[in-house]
């Protein structure tokens, strides 16, 4: 699945966007469980041999140092154990 739109948050805002799809499609936008915005394109019944999707975005970044974060003491060295509340939240992914 191509990712055509970043997730907005406290550090990033989409100032403008354009999505061009050929052949013409009806496009709807939805927000899913993890707060990602999904674009769903529905096409007609015409058979085609080419699909073109062009995405253009202008984003505003608010973090000047996006990798400037603190690592918890317990996670300084690998392997480490997550805290119980983190284990519960991460269980589907571990």
Rosetta blueprint (number, residue, H / E / L):
1 X L
2 X L
3 X L
4 X L
5 X L
6 X L
7 X L
8 X L
9 X E
10 X L
11 X L
12 X E
13 X E
14 X E
15 X E
16 X E
17 X E
18 X E
19 X E
20 X E
21 X E
22 X E
23 X L
24 X L
25 X E
26 X E
27 X E
28 X E
29 X E
30 X E
31 X E
32 X L
33 X L
34 X L
35 X L
36 X L
37 X E
38 X E
39 X E
40 X E
41 X E
42 X E
43 X E
44 X L
45 X L
46 X L
47 X L
48 X L
49 X L
50 X L
51 X L
52 X E
53 X E
54 X E
55 X E
56 X E
57 X E
58 X E
59 X E
60 X E
61 X E
62 X L
63 X L
64 X L
65 X L
66 X L
67 X L
68 X L
69 X L
70 X L
71 X L
72 X L
73 X H
74 X H
75 X H
76 X L
77 X L
78 X L
79 X L
80 X L
81 X L
82 X L
83 X L
84 X H
85 X H
86 X H
87 X H
88 X H
89 X H
90 X H
91 X H
92 X H
93 X H
94 X L
